[in-house]
């Protein structure tokens, strides 16, 4: 079987494979014989799900968290084993998603020291998010901000930007000052409520670019579940992933950026429904009203400010 025809592992498929194993058997089974890395699943003790990664060389130590106990050691056959054991069953759903992500995101890695380092680095990203965010959930403002960026990513692809370029140029998760940076233009995306009179600019750098760009506003509001044209973060992510399903490189990059952005797939996001009420775009050039380093006193090191939407109507595209 080749990578191209391979059925990708889903969270549900992984949980089903785990549930078919005997809880009373401490042995492990390899999850996928076609995977370049040697991933196994099993149980430690009676009910503790455990993910195992075998490698030839001694790996770096992996930190444990409140929910996952990490360890490594050398086996009798000379191989090294890294184990990730779930110790808090209430976090099983997130643990399953973590394991599935580790397995699927590492499919392009070689069975080498570099491939093992990749898997450990990705686990550390997950672990950090799980420690910082209760149940891995983003705050309401972060949810709306991410929704704005995801909607804009869809719009870019719908308007002719290639999938690879659109995902690559999505720079918000990289910590860039602008959310999307293309070769000849940049887009700063904001999600706000339909009744908003102003838009918030968080820094002196956010609109400080040498060439013109766009300030893009999406009016996103909470709504009742399953109303016409409503959506959740999970449904939006599913739409993007479905669009990228035949472009594995872009899909892997998209999932990587979601993790950097602080998003983990958890069912709690199904409780938050939104609707898109409209969008507005403004051309940001040298005449656009903005605070940047060159037009504020040098004594001001940083600043955030509000721009009146009525006052910038003449820059609206």
N, C-alpha and C positions, 0 to 999 in steps of 0.2 A: 504494500500500500504506500502510496506517495503522500507527501504533505498536502498536495493539491486536492486529493480526494478524501482526505481524512475528515472524520466527523469531529468537530471541536467539542471539547468537554464543557458541559454546562454545570451550574451549581446543582441543579436537580439530578443530573446524571451522576455527579460525584457523590451526593448524599445517598442515592440509591445503591451505588457500589459499596459504600461504607455500611449501609444497613444490611446488606447481604452477608457481611462477614460475621463470624461468631464473636460475640462480646467476650467470651471466656477463653478465646485463643489469642495469645500474645504475639502470634506470628504476623508477618506483613505480606502483602501482595503488591506486585508492581502494577501501577495504575494504567500504563500505556506502553506497550512494547515498541511502539514507533517513535516514542519521544527520545530526543537526544540525551536528556538527563535521566538519571535513574531514580524516579519518584516512586515511593511506595506508600500505601495507607494501611492502617491497622488500629489496634486498640492497645493502650498501655493500661494495665490492670483490667478491671471489668468493663468500665464504661467511658474511659478517657480516650477520645479520638486522637490519633496521632499521625502526623505526616512525616515521612522519612525521606531524606535525600542522601544517596550514597555517592561517594566520590573517592578518587584514588589518592589525593593528597590531603594532608591535614588542613582543615579549614580554619578561618578566623573564628573567634568566639562570637556567639550570637546572644544578645541580651534577652532576658525574659521580661514578661510584663505581668500585669495583674491577672490577665486571662489566659496567657499562653506561657508554658514553661518550655524553654529552649535549652538544648544540651547537645553535646557532640562527644564522640569517642571512637576508638578504633576497634574494629571487629576482629574475630579470629582469623578471617581470610585476608587480613591486611587492609581492607577498605575502611574508609572513615564514614561515619553516619552522623548526619545532622537531624535532630528530632525536634518537631514542633508539637507540643502536647496541649490540648485544650483542658484547662483545669476548672473553668467556670462554665457550666452547661448553659447558663442563661445567654451566653455569647456564642452559642453554637452556630447560629445563622451567619454571623459576621465571620466566624472562623472558617466555615465552609466556603464563603466567598473569597476569603484570603487565600485558602489553599487552591481553589480553582484558578484564581488570578496568578498565583506563583507558577502553577503548572502551565497554563496557557501562554502567559507572557514570556516564558523561557523556552518556547518551542524553537525559536531561531538561534538559541545559544548552543555552542558546541560543548561536548562533555569534557571540559577543561577547567583549569583554575579560574579563567575569566568567566566562564559560564556559572560556576559556583558562586563567585563574587557577585555576579549579577543577581542571582536568586537571593543571596543574603541581603544585598542592598535594598532590594524590593521589599523583602520582609521587614526591614527596619523602617521603611516608609510607612507600611501598613501599621506597624506597631506604634509608631509615633502618632499617627492619626487616631488610633484607638485609645491612646492614653489622653490625648488632648480633647477629644470630643466624646461626649456622652453617647454611647451606642453608635459612635461614628457619624453622628448627625451634624450637618452644618446649621448655623443659626439662620433665622428667617431672612435677614439682610443678605447673608452669603448665598442662600438658596436662590433668591431673586436675582442677585448679581450673576450667578452661574447660569441661571435660565436665560438671562439676556445674552450672554456669550454663546450659549448653545443655539438659541434661536438665530443669532447672527451667523453662526457657522453654517446652519442650514440655508440661510438666505444667500450666503456667498456661493455655496455649491449650486443652488437653484439658479443663480444668475450667471453661471458659466465658469466659475473658478474650479479648477480641477480638485478632486478630493484630496490628493496629496498636498497640493499647495495650500488649500484652505486649512487643513489640520496643522501643517507645518508652520503657517503664518499666524496661527492662534497663539499669541505670546502671553496672554494673561496668566496661565499657570506657571510661566517661567519667571514671573516677578517683574516683567517689563513694565515701563510706564504707560504704554499703550496696549490695548487688548489684542489688536491685530495689526501686524506690520508687514505690508507687502513691499514690492520693489519700488513702486512709484507713489504709494499712498499709504496712509495709516488710518485705522478706525479705533476710536475710543467708544466703548459701548456702555450705556447706562440703562438699568432697569428701574423704573419708577412707577408710581401710581398714576392713574388717569387724571386725578385731580391736582397733580403737582404743578406748582407755579414756578419752581426753581429746579435746577439740577446741581448736584454737588460735585465739585472738583476737589480731589483729595490732596493734591500736592502742587508745587510750583513746576514740577517736571511733566505733569500729565498732558498738558497741551503745548509743551515747549519742544517743538520739532522744527527743523530747518525748512521742511517742505510742507505744503498744505495737506490736510487730512480731513476726516469726517468725525463729528460728534454724533453718535447714533443713539437715539432714545427709543426704548421699547416700553410701552405702558402695560405693565404686568400687574394684575390684581388677584387677590385670593378670591375663590368662588366656591360654590357648593359642588360636592362630588358629582362627577358624570354629567355635568351640564353641557350643553351643546358647545363644541369647540374648546372644551376645557382639557387640561393636561396636568400631569405631575412631572417631577424631575425624572422619575423612572421611565415614564412613557416617552419623554423627549430623548433620553439616552437610548432607549430601544429603537427609536426612529433613526437616530444617527448610526447606530451599530448595524441596523438592517441595511442602510444605504451603503455602508462600508464593507459589507460582508464578503464581497468579491475582491477587496483590496486589503489583503492581510497586513501589509506594511502600514497603511494609513490607520487601520483599525487598532493595531498594536500601539501606535503612537497616540491615538486618541485616548485609549485606556490608560496609557502612561500619564498623559497630561491631566486626566481626571483625578488620578491619584495625587499628583502634585497639587492640584487645585483643592484637595481636601475632600473629594467625593468618594464615598464607598457605597456600593449598592446594598441598601438595607430596606426592608419592607416598610419601615416607619415613614418613608417618604411617600407612601401611598396615601397617607392621611392629609397631605397638603396639595390642594388643587388650585390651579391658576387659569386665567384666561388672558389672552393678548388683546388689548383694546385698540391698539394702534401703534404707529411708529413715526418718528420724525428724524430728519437728518439735517445737520448744519455744517456748512463748509467752514473749516477752521484755517484761516490764512493770517497774514500779518495784520489785517485790520480787525480781526475777531477780538472782542474784549476778553482779556485773560490776564492773569497774574503769572509772570514767569520770572526767573532769576534776574533777568536784565532790566526789568522795570519796577522792581521793589528795592527798598534800601538794603544795602549789603549786610546790615545788622540783622535782617530777618533771614533766619536759616531755613525755615519751613513754614508752610501755611496751607490751609484749606479754605475754600470759599464757595459761595453760592452764586449762580448766574440766573438772572430772571429770564424765563422763556419768552415772555412777551417782548423783552428788550432786544432779543437776538433774532427776531422774526425776519429781518432783512438778510440774514445769513442762511436762512432755511433753504434747503435744496428741494 
